[in-house]
């Protein structure tokens, strides 16, 4: 392959309604010379491949896709509608959902109504012809009505046959269109035009329902992009003007009025208001945003004017990242899906071979009637179509990804969902994951004077400090309305604390070791320090000269829902463990309070080793938020980054939790288990119906129209069952508390998945 001409190309393909459609597009292009790394995403209607234009031109790719009945247009251009079809306009759409170019807002490119699509018009046309044929039977001789059904079959079959032979030319002879063509044509040959016409009509109805169902699933993902406003109020000098959101640059200031959606990821520079983040994270209670607070693109300002500094470009904001993650997740196919694809490649030829045997063996070997056994063989062809089986996994995975995105739970594909459903152990980082990541003052013990004076002295020394402990002390004083005492000659004492001169005296705020060095750590004071440290708290001592005036204890407090999350994991039969680099005493205090096992004083490489030890005998999910967590996230079977975490953690992880709620961890596992349960239901529906009707067809109990109705019915049932995942509520705790039990059902609002 000529590297100089090789580049990755991307198109939008319209008309794909199921996994079989995506497979047809993939098969049509991957056989062309110079084509590699073909990736077809059903829900995002995307075709991506590596192309050597010296061997195959982009136009040839587009011609190959159009040749099998799908519409195609390069990324960034207006989506083309698939062409073709008998007695139908050239701009009709194959499928229930039109395309939305990535650079065009969904609301500007509305999907056509079902009756405006090619499949919709085919249903209406073939239905009208079938009704006319039945009506002719009432008023015309049988010979004439016979030909009416014959003509109705041919007219409805021509578009199907055209696609069947187009796909056969590109090396895909075993398709549902080819099976339909053979079955309907065979029915005409053996003198069953009425049944052939009914089969063609029912097939068209099934194809239409597939398109409508796929459109609903696709729209649930497209709805994410509707969260973004198109314009923003940009401050330019002393004025504001409306600009396109895509034109915003990092560092610019935008105004967000009450009722407006936030147009960017940013930081509040002035104003105080409640912001509804539910469209982005699913969090139902508006969060107070004030100076320095972060805001998400797509969230809604509810109370007062906010001025926001842009911190991320439009292409990298929260909504864009969610959409990108969900779309890219389609490429990470679940192992179950890959197995079914391989199985269907063998299954289809096997069904055709079985149908041939049914048609010829009984007449030749046992003197059976040719017409009867050919009829049964044709019905067997229709029953054998694997559409329902092929769509059973991707339909469920897509619905689960969409539901997760709406609830702030992102998973990068079906492989991640399948792995998360099998998790038996969850390992948590402590700081920033189980805890807030910011120390807070928990105790103030006064030895000399009063609490206000003690905090004023401590805040005076720490005023302007960058150390988290110093910032926490200043924050506690501010919360209590205490002004820092005026200080001079402030300086840090590395590893010990800080000092400053206040009212002519040197004030120290430092560790117990500093107090010991200055001879101020009495036995009584040492006992107080040890008592607080046993509770997992960090203690600083405030000294005036060599006299201790009091103690201030600080701790990085657990998140409010951390204990509940641990309880929910235990109820799911999952063993949680905390891995932290913090000291053993602090780690033990936090772990005991949460009811979780722990391992402390771990360096990043120690966390990786701990994860590897767990993965040797269990399925492990790792939850973290920092750069030091990235190696452990990668080592686990499933790595999950908290939404406030670093970009490194988010990129390394297999999944992300946007709301910084620890209870979303069991929620993510519940969603994964529900998805896998839904997949198992779909496979049972698809294979169960086929097994029943294969037997009844061979025995002559069911005929052609029942066969196609069963195939269509299975496909529709599987799709509708998958769509039920869109109503799943992963963050509602299950009523299951049996250790070791892995439930796959969940009931909420009278809807069971």
N, C-alpha and C positions, 0 to 999 in steps of 0.2 A: 504494500500500500504506500502510495506516495505521500510522505508526511507533509510536504509543502502544501498539498491540496486538502489535507484532512482537517475537518472542523466539526464541532458538535452543532447540530441543527435541531430546531424545534418547531413543531406545527401544532395547530389545534385541529382535532378531528371530531366532526359531529356525526351523530347517528349511532353511537355505540350505546347499547342498552344492557349488555351483560358481559360476563367474562369471555363468552364465546366470541362476541364481536371484537373485543380487544385482541383475542388470539388470531382472528382473521386478519386484522390490520397488521399485527406483528408478522404473521406468516407471509403476507403479501410483499413486505419490504425487506425482510431479513434474507431472502434468497437473492436479492439483487447484488451485483458485484460492488465492492467498495463500501458496503454497509456493515456496521458493527455496533455492538452495545445498544440494541434496540430496546427501548422502554416505552410501553404503552400504558397510560394511566386512564382508567375508565371514567372515574368520577370527575377528574379535572380535564378530561377530554384532550389529553396531551400525548403527542408522539415525539419522542426524543431519540436521537441516534447520532452515531459518529459516521460521517460521510466523507469519502474520498471523491471529490467532484471530478477528478480526472477519469474515474471509472463510471460513475453514475451521477447525473445531474439532479438538482433538487426538483426540477420539473418532472423527471422520470419517477421520483418518489411520489409526487402528487398524483401523477397519472395512474400509478399502480393502486393507490388508495381509492381514487375515484372509480377505477375499473371494477372494484368489488362492491360499489354502492355506497361509499361513505363520502361525506364532504370534508375538505381539507383546505386550510389556509395557513400561511406562515404566521408565526407568533408576532403579535403586534399589528396585524391587519384585520379588517372586518371578516368575521367568520363566514365561510361559504356554506351554503346549504347543500346537502347531497342531492345529486340529480338522478333522473331516471325514473322509470315506472310507466306502465301502460295507462293511457287516458288520464295522466296526471301532469300538472304543470312542472316545468323544469326547476322551479325554485322551491318545490315541496321538500319537506324534511323527512328523512328516514329516522324514526325514533320519536319519542315523546318529549325530548328536551332539546332545544336549540343550543347553540354555543354562545358563550360570552367571551370575547377576546379579553386577554389579560389586561389590556390597557383601556378597556371600556367598562364602565360601571354597570353592574347587573341590572339596575333599574332602567338603564338606557337601552338595553337590549333584551326585551322581554321574550320569554319563551312563547312560541306559537301555541294556540289552543290545539287540543288533540285532533280536532276535525280539520285543522289546517295542515297537519303533517301528512306526509305521503302514506304512512301506515294508517292514519285515521281515514283518509280518503279511500284507501284500498278497502278498509272495512265497510265503509258506507257503500262503495261501488259494488263490491262482491255481495254484500247483504241485499242490495236492491236487485241485483241480477238473480240471486237465489230466490227472493220473494216473487219476482216476476215469473221465474220458471215454475214455482209451485202454483202460482195463480193460473199459469197456462194449462196446467194439468186439469183444472176444474172446467175449462171451457174448450180445450182442444183435444184432439185424439192423442193417445198415449205415444204414438210415434213422434208426433210434433213436440210434445212436452219433453220427450227423451232428448231431443236435440237442443231444447232450451237449456236443460241442465248441462249438456255437453259444452255448449257455448259459454255458459256461466263459468264452468270449470276452467276452460282455456283462458278466458279473459283474466280471471283471478290468478291463474297459475303463471302467466307469462312473466310478470316482474320477479317472481320467486325463481323461476327457471333461469332467467337471465343472470341473476346473482349466483345461482348454483354453478353454472358453467363458467362464469368469470372466475370463481374461486377454484374450480377444478383446473383451469388453465394455469394458475399459479401454484399448483401442487397441493391443493386442499380439496380432495374429492369427497371426503366424508364429512359433510356439513348437514345441518338440519334442512337447509334449502334443497340439497340434493336428495335427501330422503323424502322430502315432501313431493318433489318433482317426480321421483320414481313411483311413489305410492299413488299419487293422484293420476298420473298417466296410466299406471297399471290398472287402476280401477276403471278408467275409461275403456281400456282394451278388453277387460273381462265383462264389460256391459253393466257397470255400476255408476253411471254418470251422476245420479242424484246424490249418492253417498260421497262421490268425489267432490261435488260442488260444496256439500256441507263441510267436508274436511278442509277445503281451501278457505272457506269463510271462518271456521273456528281457528285455523292457524293464524289468519290475519288478526282476529280478535286477541289471541294470545300474544302476538308480536306487539300489538298496540298496548296491551296492559303492561308488558315488559317495559316499553318505552316510558309510559306514564310513571311507573314505579321507579325506574331509574332517574327520571326527572325529579321526582320528589326527594330522593336521596341526594342527588346532586345539588338541588336548591338549598338543602340544609347546610351544605358546606359553603355555597355561594353567599348565604346570608351573612357570613362572617365579614365579607368585604363591605356589606351595606352599613356596618357600624362606623365606617370612616366618613366624616364629612368631606365634601369636595373642596370647600374653601376655608380659609382661616383669616382672622382679623390681625394683620401684621402691623406692629408699631413701626412707623417710619418718622423719626424725629418726634414732633409733638402731635402727629396725626396717625390715624389708622387707615389702612386700605385692605380690601379683600384680595387675596391671592390664592392661587391653586395650592392645595396641600403639598403636592409634589414639588413645588418650588421652594418650600421652606428649607432653610439651612441651619445647621447646628449653631447655637449661640444667639439666634434671633429671638425677639420677644413677641409673643402673641397674646391677645386678650380673649378670654373665654367668658361670655356672658351667661347669666343664669338661664338654664334650659338648653344651652348649646352643648354639642359634643366636643370633647377635647380633641383638637386636630393633630396632636403629636405626642410622642413621649417627651416629657419635660419635667422641669423643676419649678415649683411655685416661687416667684420672686416678690410678689406682694398679693395681699388679699387673704381672706379666710372664708372657707365655704365647705359644705358637705358635697362630696362627689360620689355619684352612683357608679360603682365599678361592676355591677352585675352583668352588663352586656359583655364584658371582657373576661371576668374571673368567675362569674356566678355568685359572687358575694352579695347577699340580699340587703345588707345594712349599709347605707352611705357612710363613707369614711371622711373624717374631718381632715381637710388639707389646709395647711398654713405655710408660712415662710420656710423654704427648704424641703418641703414634702415632694415626693415624686408622684407624677400623674401618668396614667396610661392613655394612649390614643384610643378613641372610641368610647371612653367613659363619659358620663353626663354631669355637668356642673349643675347643682340643684338650688343654690341659695344666693351667692353673691359673686361679683366680678372677680376673676382671678387673672393675674398676669403671669404667664408661664414662659420660661426660657426653654427653647428647643434643645434637647440633648441627643436625639437620634434622628437621622434622616428618614423620610417617609418610607423608603424601601427597607428600612431596618427597624421600624417601630413594632410595638407589641402585636397589633393586628396583622401586619405583613408577615411577621415571624410565625404567628399561629397558622395563617393560611399556607405559608410555605411548608411548614412542618407537616400539616395535614396532607397537602398534595404530595410531598415527597414520601410520606409514609406509605402511599400506595405501591411504591417500588419495592418496599421491604415486605415481600410476600410471606405469608405464614407457611411453615412446613406442611401443614395439612393441605393448603391450597396447591402447593407445588406437587404434592402426591396425587391429588385429584386430577390435576392437569395431565400428569403422566398416565394415570389410570384411564382417562377418557380417550387418550390417543390409541390405546389398545382396545378399549371397550367398543368404540364405534366400528372398526373393522370386524370385530368379533360378532357384533349384532348383525351386520350385513351378511357375514358368512352363515350365521344361524338362520337368517331369513331365507337365504338361498337353499339351505338344506331342507327347511320346512316346505319350500315350494316344490322341490323336485324329488325328495326321498319318498314321501308317502305315495305319490302317484306311480313312481317307477318301481318301488319295492313292494308296495302293498295294494296297488291298483286303485288308489284314491282318485277322486275327481280333481282334474287339474284346476278348474276354476275355483273350487273351494279352497284348495291348499295354497294357490297363488294369492287368493284374497287374504288368507291368514298370514302369509308371509309379508304382504304389504302392510297389514296392521302391525305386525311385529316391528317393521322398520320404524314406524311412527312412535311406537312405545319405546323403542331403544334409544331415541334421541337423548343425549346427556345434558341438555341445556339446564335443567333444574339442578343437576349435580354440580355442574361447572360454576353456576352462579351462587351456590349455597354458601361458600366461604367468603368471597369478596363482598357480597351484599351485607353480610353480618359485620365484617371488618370495617367497611365504610361507615355503616351506621354507628358502630362503637366509636370510631375516630371522631365523628361529628358530635356525638353526645359528649365525649370527653372534652372536646374543644369548647363546647358551650358551658361546661362546668369547670373550666380552668385546669383540666387534666389532659396533658398532651402525651401521646405515645407515637413513636416513630415507626408505625407500620404493624402489619399483622404478626410478624415474627415476635415483636415486643409484646403484643397482646397475649400471644400463646405462651410466651415465657412467663409473663406476669401471672397468668392464671395458674401456673404450676408452682409458684413461690411457696416455700415452706418456712423460710427465715427472712427477717427484715433487719438489716444493720443500719443504725442511725449514727451520723455524726452528732456531736452535742451542740457546739457553739454555732448559733445561727440556724440550727435545724430543730432540735428539741428545745433549745433556749432562744431568746431573742437576739443574742449576739452582742448585747450592750449591757454592761454592768449597771446596776441600780443600787442606790443607798437603801439598805434594809434596816440598819440599826444605828442609832446615835446614842452613845453612853457618855454622859457628862461627868467629869471629875472635879472641874473647877469652873465656876460661873454657871451659865445657862446654855441651853441648846442653840439659841439664836446667836449668841456670841461665838460659840464654838464653830458653827457653820460659817459665820462671817469671816473668822480667821482663816479657816480652811479654804474657803472660796477665794479669799484675797491672795493666798499663796498660789492657788491653782488657776487663777483667772488667766484665760488665754492659753491654757495648757492643751497639748495635742494628745496626751495620754488618755486612754478611755476612762481610767479611774478618776483622773482630775476633772475630765468633762462631766462625769457622773456626779461628782461632788458639787460642781458649779450648777449643774442642772437641778439638784436637790435644793440648793439654797434659793435658786430662782423660783422654783415651785412653791416654796414656803414664803416668798416675798421678802427674802433677806438679801440685802445688798452686800457684795464683797467688801471687806475692809480695804481701804487704800493701802497699797503695798509698793515698796521700792526694792531695787536690787534683787529681783526675783531670779532664781536660777534652779536648774534641775540638778539633782544628786543621782547620777546614773546607778540604777539598781537598788536605790534606797528610797527616793522620794523627791521632795522639792523644798526650797526654803525661800523666805523673803523677809524684809524688814517692815514691821507694822508698828506704828506708834513708838518707834525707837527701840523695839525689841525684835530679836530674831525668832521667827516662827517657823517651825518645821512641820511638814506633813509627810510622814514616811512610814516605812515598814517597821514591824516590831524589832527587826535587827538594828535599825537606826536608833530606836529608843534604847536598846540594850547597849549600843556603843556609847551613848551619852549618859548611861547610868540611870535611866529613867524607868526601866522595866522592872518594877517590883514583882514579888511573888504573886501578890493579889492581882496585879495588872496582867501578869503572864497567864494566870488561870482564866481571866476574862477573855483574853485573846484565844486561848486554846479552845474554850467553850464555843466561841463564834466560829473558829476555823473548823471545828468538828461538824458544824452545820453546812460546810461547803462554802463559807464566806471568806472573802479577802478583807483583812483588817488593816487600817492605817491609823496611826496614833498622831494626834495633834500636840505638839510640844511648844511651850514658850521657854526658850532657853533649854534648861535641862529638867523642866517640870512638865509632866503630862497633864494636859487639860481635858483630854477625853479620847474616846475611840469612835471611829466611823467604820462600819462594816458594809461591804458591798457584795453583791452576787449577781451573776448573770441568771436571771430567773427563768424557769421553764415557761414555755408558751402555755397559755390558758387551756388549750385543748390537748396538750401532750399526753397527760395521763389518760384521757378518754381515748386517744388514738391507740395507746398501748393496750387498753382494755378491749377495744374493738378487734385488734389483731389477735389477741388471745382467744376471743370468741370465734374468730375465723379459723382457729387451729394453727396459727402462725406464731413462731417464736421470735420475739423482738430482742435485740441486743444493742447496746450503746458502745460505740468505739470513739474514744476521744484522746486527744493529746494533753488534756488537762491533768492536774495532779490527782492522785488517788483519793485523797480526802474529799475534794470538791466533787469528783466524779461519783463517789460513793453516795454522797448526800443527795445529789440530783437523782441518781438511779433508784435509791430507796424510796424517794418521794414519788417516783413515777411507777414503781413496781416493775423495773426492767433490769435484766442482767447487764453487766458493764465490763469493759476492759479499758484501762486508763494508761496515761503517759505513753501514748503510741505516736511515733513519728509517721510521716506519710507512708514510708516503706513498710512500717509495722502494720498499718491498716490494710495495705495490700496483702501482706502475708496472712493476716487474720481472715480476710475475705477468701483467699485461696484455700485456707484450711476448711472454711465452712462449705465452699463450693464443691469440695471433694466428696461430700456426703449429703449435701442438701441443695435445694434451689434457692438462691439468695438474691434479694433485692437490696441495694445500697442506696441510702438517702443522704445527700450532702449538699453543701452550698459553696464551698470555697475552692480556691486553686489547689490547696493541699488535698482536697477530696477527689480531684479528677482521676488520679491513678486507681483509686479504690472503686470509683464509679465504673471505670472501664473493666475492672477485674471481675465485677459481679455479673451474674446472669442478666440482671436488669439494673441499670443505674438510673436513679431518679434525682434530678436537680430541683431544689427549692427555687421558686420564682425570683426571690431576691438575690439569688446566688450570682457568682461571677459568670461572665460569658464563657470562660473556659469550661466551667462545670456544666453549663447548659449545652455546649457543643459536644462535650464528651458523653453526656448522659443519653440513655435510650428514651427517657421520658422526662417530663417536667411538670411541676405543680406551681401554678401561677399565683395562688392565693396565700402562700405561706401558712397554710393551715395543715397541721400534722394529721388531723383526721382525714385529710384528702388522700393520705397514703392507703389506709384500708379501703377508701372509696375507689381508688384506682384499681386495687386488686378485685374488688367486687365487680367493677365494670368489666375487667378482663375475664373473670369467671363467667359473668353473664353472657359475654360475647361467645365464649367457647361453648357454653351450654346451648346457646342459640344455634351455633354451627352444627352441633351434634343433632339438634332437633331437625335442622334443615336436611342434613345428610340422611337421617332416618326417613323423613318425608319423601325425599327424592328416590331413594333406593327402595323404600317400602312400597310405594305406589307402583314403581316399575316392576318389582318382583310379582306383585299381585296380578297386574295386567299382562305381564309376559305369559304367565301360566294360563290365565283365562283366554288370552288371544290364541295361543297354541291349541287349546282345547275347543276353540270355536265359540266360546261363550260371548265374547265381546268382539265388535267389529271395528271398521276403520274410523268412524266418527267418534266412537267411544275412546279409541286409541289416542287420537289427536286431542280429544277433550282431557284425557288423563294426563298427557304430556303437558299441555297448556296449563291445566289446573295445578300440576306439581310445581311448575315454574312460578306461577302467580302466588301459590301458597308459600313457597320458599322466600320469595321477595317480600311479601307482606309480613311474614314472620320476622325477617331481618329488620324491617322498618319499625317493628315494635321496640327495638333498642333505642330508637330516637326518643322514646318516652321514659326511658330508664332513669332513675334517680340514684346515681352512685354514692352520693354523700349521705344518704339515709341509712343509718346503721341497721344491720340485719338482726332478726330475732333468733339468732343461732348462737349457742354458747357451748356446743359440744366440742371439746378438743379433738383436733384431727379431722374434723368434718370439713369438707370443701364444698359448700353449697354452690349451685349454679342458678338458683332462682332467687328472685327478689320481688317483693310486692310493695307497691306504693301507689296511692291514688287509684286503687282498684285495677291497676294494670300489672300483669305478671309477665316477666320476661324469662 
